[in-house]
Amino acid sequence: MRPQPGRLRILIAALAGAGVLAAGCGDGGRSSAPDPAPSDSAGTASATPTASPSIPDTPVGEQLRWYLGVVERGAISQQEYEAHFAGEFLRKVPLDQFNTINRGLAGMRLTGLRATGRNGLEGTVVVGGQTFTLRISVNDAGEIDGLLVTLGGSDRPTAPASWAELDRRLREIAPRVGFLAAEVTPAGECRTVHAVEPGGPRPLGSMFKLYLLGAVAEAIGRGELDWDTRLTIEPELKSLPSGELQDRPDGSEVTVAEAAKLMISISDNTGTDLLLHRVGRRALEERLPDVPGNAPALTTRELFVLKGVDHPRLAEKYLSLGVEGKRAYLRDTVAKTQLSRFVLWREPRRIDTVEWFAAPQDVCRAFADLAELADRPGLERIDEVMSANDGGLGLDEKIWPTVWFKGGSEPGVFDLGYLARNSDGKTYVVTALTSDPKKAIDEGMATGELLALIRGAFALVPHG
C-alpha cells in the first residue's frame, strides 16, 4: 500500500461510490435503464430563480466557468479533458467515468460562491431541486487538481470533539448503528480504539464489494487471472446503475483492472457482476463472514430482481428455501427474469434477509486483508483501485497521504468505511454501519453528519 498524491475528490449526490443503489442524483434523462437511486426530500432548495453569483477572472474561476459549461453539455472529448485537468487526476478518473458523473448533474445551477485560498473556490449549486456543495481547486499551472460535489450546503457539520459526542450523534442518524475505529497493527490485526456494537452483523449494501475485490486479488495471486484479463459484457450479466458499464454495447470488453476500479470508485454494479461471474460465487462466500444471509452470495442483478421485480412474490419464494434451494432458484428463475420489469422501491425492503452482511469488526478485517494483499508482488494495483475516490472525507493529505473508501446504501441502509494511513506510517480503519428497517434513512442529512463523525474519529484515534 503506497501513498497516493493528489487524491481524487469527486463525490456526487449521496456518494457515487457508496451503494448498490446510489447512482448520483438521477439519470439526467439520459440513462436507458431505470435509475434505482431514490432521492430524499432533504436538501430540497427553493425553485425560485436567483441571479448567478459572479465568478472571478482567476485561473480557478476560469476552470469553474468551463466546468459548469461541461455539465450543461454532458460530455467532452479526451483532448478537452486533458487540457483542463492535472495529470494525477487524469490517471485516476477515466474520461468515461467523468462524463458519466456529469450526466448525473444535468441542470446544475450555481447559487453561491466564495474563495478558499488563492487556488480554490467553494460554492453551492442546485441540481434537481437539491442543494449541493461544489469545491474546485487548481495547481500552480492552472490545471484542476481537485473537484468535489457533495450533498448539503457549505456549512457542513463540525467534527465531534470526543467519543461520547460521536456516540450521541451517531445514534441520532438511525435506530440501528454499528461503529468501529481501530488501528491496523503491523500483523494485520484490528486493535479497537473505540466501538459501538462492533460485533453485530449489519446490511452492507455495496460495501460487500470489498470482499469481492479480495476474492479477485486472491485469484490473481494464484495465477488464475490477471489485471489485464478481459471480461466480456454479456446482456445477461448487465445490472442496473450505479455505474456506466451497463450502457456499453453487448459483447464489448473491459479489463479486470478497469472493472475493479469502477466497482470501487463509482460502485459500478455491472463491473461488480462481471468480476463475480469470473471468480465465482463460492469465492465471494469464502471471504464474506459466515452469518445468515451471506450464502448464497447475491449478484447485484439478483438483488434488483428479488427486491424490484414482482415483489414480494420472488423474494418470498426465495426466502422460503434452504441454501441449495436458493442457489437453484437464482439459477433457474431469477437469472431468467428480465430487469425491464424492475420497479423502483423507496422504503426499506427486506434489508435483514436479502442483502450482504458483516459487522463493523468484519469490515475492518476486510480492509486490513486488502492492505496485506496490496503489499504482495503483482497485487500493488489494489492500492490504485481503493485510492481512486476518498468518498468526500477530505482528510489533510499531508497528515493522511493514503485514504481508501467504500460505502453502501439502499433504502434503510447507509454505510461508510475508510482505511487511512498517516504520515507516521500508522494505519487506521473507521467504519459506520447504519440501518432502519422501517423507513428510509435521510441521506441528505446522514451524508454530511457521518462524514463529520468519521473525520472526527480520525482526529481522535491517535490519542486513543
FENNOR-V254073 format. One line per field, one symbol per residue. psi: psi as a letter, one per 30 degrees, with the letter a starting at -180 (. if undefined). A space follows every 50 residues. Layout:
psi->???
This chain:
psi->kkkjlhkkikkkbhjfgelegjhbhlgggfkflkjgjkklfkgklkfkkl kklkklileeeeeeeeeeeeeeefllleeeeffflleeeeffjleeeeee eeefgkgkkkflklkiaeglkklklkkhfkklkkkkllaffgkkfkkkjl kllfilklkkfleeeeeeeeffelfjkkkkkkkjlffgljjkekljiffk klkfbffffeeeeeeeeeeeefgfllfgkkkkjkeffkalllafffflkk fllkleeeeeeeeeeghjeeeeeeeeeefkeeeeefflkilkffkkklle eeeeeeffkhkgeeeeeefflleeeeeeeeefeefgkkffgkkkkflkjh fgeiakkllefeeeeeeeeeeeeffkkfgffeeeefffkgggehljfeei fkkkkkaklljfkjkkkkkkklffgkklkkkkjkljfflkkjfeeeeeee eeeeeeefffeff.
